Amino acid sequence: MKKMADICNKCGMLKDLCVCEILDKQGVRKIRVYTTKKKFKKLVTIVEGIDEAQLDRTAKELKHKLACGGTAKEGVIILQGDHKKRAADALKSLGYLPESIEVSERRS
């Protein structure tokens, strides 16, 4: 019995040829990266604007690339520590457009 090739539910192409995930990353959404203080005056880096479908995977990759702890919840990624510059570079390496990434100053 032959096995059917995996087909993307979104575009209908073979999963090996599908580019839906890349196109989702290249959407016109603005991604904001900034730091803020949380409990006990500890700095955390906030990444917001990532598509919900990519949120968990992107958080996992960022935590791995930046060697830090963090979480993805309520539509934002929270990384432990000040990683604004490195997080923006890591997002670019993950395929997000540099024009869509905005690094801003610290918020209280």
C-alpha positions as CSV (number, residue, x, y, z in Angstrom):
1,M,0.0,0.0,0.0
2,K,1.4,3.4,-1.0
3,K,1.6,6.2,1.5
4,M,0.0,9.5,0.4
5,A,2.4,12.5,0.4
6,D,1.7,15.1,3.1
7,I,-0.2,18.0,1.7
8,C,-0.5,21.5,3.2
9,N,-4.0,22.3,4.4
10,K,-3.5,26.0,3.6
11,C,-2.2,26.1,0.0
12,G,-2.7,22.5,-1.2
13,M,0.9,21.9,-2.2
14,L,3.2,19.1,-1.0
15,K,4.6,19.9,2.5
16,D,8.1,19.7,1.0
17,L,7.3,22.5,-1.4
18,C,5.0,24.6,0.8
19,V,6.1,28.1,1.6
20,C,3.1,29.2,3.7
21,E,5.2,29.3,6.9
22,I,7.7,31.6,5.3
23,L,5.0,33.8,3.9
24,D,3.3,34.1,7.3
25,K,6.6,35.3,8.8
26,Q,7.0,37.9,6.0
27,G,3.6,39.5,6.7
28,V,3.3,43.3,7.2
29,R,2.8,42.9,11.0
30,K,5.1,45.1,13.1
31,I,7.1,43.2,15.6
32,R,8.1,45.3,18.7
33,V,11.0,44.4,20.9
34,Y,11.5,46.3,24.1
35,T,12.6,45.7,27.8
36,T,10.6,46.3,30.9
37,K,11.0,45.7,34.6
38,K,9.0,42.9,36.3
39,K,9.1,41.5,39.8
40,F,12.0,42.4,42.0
41,K,13.2,45.0,39.4
42,K,14.4,42.3,37.0
43,L,14.6,43.3,33.3
44,V,12.7,41.2,30.8
45,T,12.6,41.5,27.0
46,I,9.2,41.6,25.4
47,V,8.6,40.6,21.8
48,E,5.1,41.3,20.5
49,G,3.4,41.1,17.1
50,I,4.3,37.5,16.3
51,D,1.5,35.6,14.7
52,E,-0.3,33.3,17.1
53,A,0.4,30.2,14.9
54,Q,4.2,30.9,15.1
55,L,4.3,32.2,18.7
56,D,5.4,29.0,20.5
57,R,7.9,27.9,17.9
58,T,9.4,31.4,17.7
59,A,9.6,31.6,21.5
60,K,11.4,28.2,21.7
61,E,13.9,29.3,19.0
62,L,14.6,32.7,20.7
63,K,15.2,31.0,24.0
64,H,17.6,28.6,22.4
65,K,19.5,31.2,20.4
66,L,19.7,33.7,23.3
67,A,20.4,31.0,25.9
68,C,17.8,32.4,28.3
69,G,14.5,31.4,29.9
70,G,11.2,32.8,28.9
71,T,7.6,32.1,28.0
72,A,5.0,32.7,25.3
73,K,1.6,33.8,26.6
74,E,-1.2,36.2,25.7
75,G,0.3,36.9,22.3
76,V,3.7,38.0,23.5
77,I,7.1,36.4,24.2
78,I,8.7,37.3,27.5
79,L,12.5,36.6,27.7
80,Q,14.4,36.8,30.9
81,G,17.1,39.5,30.7
82,D,18.0,42.4,28.4
83,H,18.1,40.9,24.9
84,K,16.8,43.7,22.7
85,K,19.6,43.8,20.1
86,R,20.3,40.1,20.1
87,A,16.6,39.2,19.9
88,A,16.1,41.4,16.8
89,D,19.1,39.7,15.2
90,A,17.7,36.3,16.1
91,L,14.3,37.2,14.6
92,K,16.0,38.2,11.4
93,S,17.8,34.8,11.3
94,L,14.5,33.1,11.8
95,G,13.2,34.6,8.6
96,Y,11.3,37.7,9.8
97,L,11.7,40.8,7.7
98,P,14.2,43.4,9.1
99,E,11.7,46.2,8.1
100,S,9.0,44.7,10.3
101,I,11.2,44.5,13.5
102,E,11.1,47.6,15.7
103,V,13.4,47.9,18.7
104,S,12.3,50.5,21.2
105,E,13.6,51.9,24.5
106,R,12.7,50.5,27.9
107,R,9.2,50.8,29.3
108,S,8.4,51.0,33.0
